[in-house]
Amino acid sequence: METISKRLERIREKIADAALRSGRNPDDVEIVGVTKTVPTDRVATAVAAGLRILGGNYIQESLEKIDALSSLDVSWHFIGRLQSNKAKFAVMHFDLIHSVGTDKLAAEINRQAAKQNKVQPILIQVNAGQEATKAGVLPNDALPLVKSISQLENINIRGLMTMPPYFDDPERARPFFRAMNDFKKRIEDKTIANISMNTLSMGMTGDFEAAVEEGATLVRIGTAIFGERS
Ligand SMILES: *Cc1c(COP(=O)(O)O)cnc(C)c1O
């Protein structure tokens, strides 16, 4: 089996190629290594190979890994469904929360962040394919949500996250990525106070090259780094 280091190297090459194909700077795209179900020693191997951002889907599982890897210089991002009663831990341990799709969750993150004297960076998760099984705000409701969350003092919106419908052919995900980038620009044009739109979190193992070509700045990759999840 190929080593984690080799896999990361190949992913970086593909990201760089995709960025260059679309006239972008490869340095503007970072990898979030998705750690769900991955044994901690394998995560540590990836960090030793240069991975700098780790993504967690579940609070409890992530806290164990954060603790075990606390000596490493990494940034943790929360990318999973966040229940309001776990917001406290997300604020405590994660530099970016990708998955905010409701006013209710934002209000609780804001409350916990105020208590912790922190301004919490977040992304607005958009349910681009309007799928019943997926989290995130529906595209038509996204702008009002951005506006209302932008007024919370202890939250800073940094951009958008999306997970398009699953297709075997990544070309079919491309229109969703493009729509998200267009939407990001539309929000930028509105110059809403207290937000920035620098971050676009989209693309996973099966479709990250199309996502980079369409403007992703964070790609969330699990399987291509760590192998199939059991
Ligand atoms: C699991 C997961 C990923 C990574 O998926 P892979 O196909 O293994 O790269 C990315 N984003 C989210 C939100 C996930 O839950």
The ligand as an SDF file (V2000), in Angstrom:
LIG
                    3D

 15 15  0  0  0  0  0  0  0  0999 V2000
  -16.1430   12.3150    5.4770 C   0  0  0  0  0  0  0  0  0  0  0  0
  -16.2190   13.7230    5.0200 C   0  0  0  0  0  0  0  0  0  0  0  0
  -15.3170   14.2300    4.0510 C   0  0  0  0  0  0  0  0  0  0  0  0
  -14.2310   13.4100    3.4060 C   0  0  0  0  0  0  0  0  0  0  0  0
  -14.7270   12.4210    2.5640 O   0  0  0  0  0  0  0  0  0  0  0  0
  -13.7620   11.5510    1.6340 P   0  0  0  0  0  0  0  0  0  0  0  0
  -14.6290   11.1620    0.4960 O   0  0  0  0  0  0  0  0  0  0  0  0
  -13.3080   10.4000    2.4650 O   0  0  0  0  0  0  0  0  0  0  0  0
  -12.6200   12.4070    1.2230 O   0  0  0  0  0  0  0  0  0  0  0  0
  -15.4220   15.5700    3.7230 C   0  0  0  0  0  0  0  0  0  0  0  0
  -16.3450   16.3780    4.2730 N   0  0  0  0  0  0  0  0  0  0  0  0
  -17.2170   15.9360    5.1980 C   0  0  0  0  0  0  0  0  0  0  0  0
  -18.2080   16.8790    5.7540 C   0  0  0  0  0  0  0  0  0  0  0  0
  -17.1910   14.5950    5.5800 C   0  0  0  0  0  0  0  0  0  0  0  0
  -18.0810   14.1600    6.4880 O   0  0  0  0  0  0  0  0  0  0  0  0
  1  2  1  0
  2  3  1  0
  2 14  2  0
  3  4  1  0
  3 10  2  0
  4  5  1  0
  5  6  1  0
  6  7  2  0
  6  8  1  0
  6  9  1  0
 10 11  1  0
 11 12  2  0
 12 13  1  0
 12 14  1  0
 14 15  1  0
M  END
$$$$
